[in-house]
Amino acid sequence: MRLHFYFARKFALTLLAVLAVFLTILLLLDVVDQIRRFDIGSVGFGQALHLSALNVPAALYRILPLVVILATLALYLNLARTSELVITRAAGRSALRSLAAPVLTAFVAGLFCVAILNPIVAATSKTYEALSSTYKTGSANVLSISREGLWLRQGSEDGQMVIRAERVNLDGTVLFNVTFYGFGNKGGPLYRIEAKSAELVPGAWQITDAKRWVFATVTGNPERASTRHAELSLPSDLTRERIRDGFGTPSAIAIWDLPEFIASLDRAGFSALQHRMWLHMELALPLIFVAMVMIGAGFTMRHTRFGKTGTMVMMALGLGLALFFLRNFAQILGENGQIPVALAAWSPPLIGIFLSLGLLLHLEDG
């Protein structure tokens, strides 16, 4: 048991060291990129460093599987150079038993990344987008979304409501020159509301200076039955976080909030395929870490006196990169609906684990 703890501690320290190296490199590169993105004099070095500190976690999170395989190669090359693996073999431990501690450590690290690091990255990404927009426009009050404006849709038991606004504030809680379209469960129109502004309050839209047309209960010309309201309230299950998350990618949503967000998209009639794919990809991240450790160990759990160390390291890196790109390619296919989401998310790590396990059995215990 003490030997397992020793290997686990060495792998954890190596992983942290490699992670720190990548974090430093990405931070320095991103600071330069942030300074180049803005006009001269609009941001100082401190502001650029702050933006980079918020942006780098997302970039580092995307390449974590590559960091894991590099840490595995560094660990086992060091163990082979110091003959610790030879001593372990002489003590009667097989290659698979020696690999158990690093594999378990990688799996726990994957669970930590999914449960703790994922929400942190989502929060820093949102803060980065908001702060970057503030530096670019000089104001964080009103944001023009596009030429056609902003479109939202929310669902309920009574039907659906489509919302169009020409402008929106940064939080998405205040809409300007907004139109609400109500539809019943059978698809027929119920009402239309045009207003100067609408503010999202808990559980409702608070509408100001509105004109309402009712189609469901009025026969003839709806204009005659139209009414004007200085204040009007419409029930809504939307929140500031859901609207803001709708502007970005699924990675900007914390994994703990994804199931509820997917359910709200389904109720509103939107396709939640990308978000469902991202959820499964995140849940499969610990297995990707395990596959990377087993691939790296399969090529480097040998003494350096056997030679061809460089070749074996390059083969391990090549296979790890191939698995990394296979995972990304499967994600694209899953998001486009070409293959089932579960197959796209879980097959790459399982393929990597079984291939590396076969390699270990052949090279070490075959």
Disulfide bonds with the S-S distance in Angstrom:
none
